[in-house]
Amino acid sequence: MAILSIIVPIFLLISAGFGLRRKGFITDDVKNFLSKFVFYAAFPALTFRSIASFDFRTTMDLPLVAANLSSTGIMFVLSFGAVMLLKARHKRGALHMGSFRSNQGYLGLPVVNGFYGAQAMSRAAVVNGFDSPLSVILSAVALETYGTRAGGSRLKELGAKLLGLVTNPIVLSSFLALLVAYLRIPVLSVGLVDQTLALLAGTSLPLALLSIGCSLEIGKLLANLRPVLAVAAAKLLALPAIAFVLSYFVFGLRGSDLAVNLVLTAMPTSVSSYIMACEMDTDEELMASIIGLTTFASVVTVSLLQWALASGLIPTT
């Protein structure tokens, strides 16, 4: 199974972080360093390199991209309203991000390749090139909205939140990469630049997974089991359902394009959500629980989705 071969290494790294923290090899100082390094250096490098490498002008599939982004946007709005009902403000950002932000890059692309081949993966890569900056920006907006760091007057608090949004390193790297890709600026053709970004980007996922393992608390997961399960249902079931309605009835997608969009939106919560949770004033332990549970459960839900698509239970024609 394509998804199982990808998820098992993820759980091994999360387990390694969990074990190293329990044995005292990873201290709070080390954990804080890892999250800051990934947030300010590794993930911005990964984001910039992945987006800047696409030629959007020649590979753009507008209906597929629009269906994908619309699905993410609708879930963002629905979950934004739902989490506002929570009294625990510190938990809102984690629960919100967990509902709409999909791991379409690291997990989605190889899964699509395993299910439908390289041509479908190339279309999925373009979708991810647009989904990544959108998800980052929406996450930053939500976290700044829910955050409580500023204090003082409403105007001062709003100013601080806007400043936090526009200076977010992952948001900045997304905008810069989109500009570079659109203008076809050959930044990545410079070997020194490309290799430096590649080295930084290569550290992002393993370090982020180790950090997630460090913060994973079984007691925390059990104490918040109901909201975590609700988020998992929204992410793994409701979001693909929304994507199907939009793809099939609104944007007229059929065949592999329809299947690709459903698989991408059915991916578990993005690993980078945890790093943003650490650095932007939300419950990082709750975020780690959501990522762990959705990743584990996606082995079942994505497999069932693929079976339903292959058997015709979900129409694609």
Helices and strands as residue ranges (DSSP letters): H 2-22, H 28-37, I 38-42, H 43-52, H 56-59, H 62-83, H 89-100, I 104-108, H 109-116, H 118-146, H 154-166, H 169-183, G 187-189, H 191-215, H 218-223, H 225-233, I 234-238, H 239-245, I 246-250, H 255-265, H 272-279, H 284-311
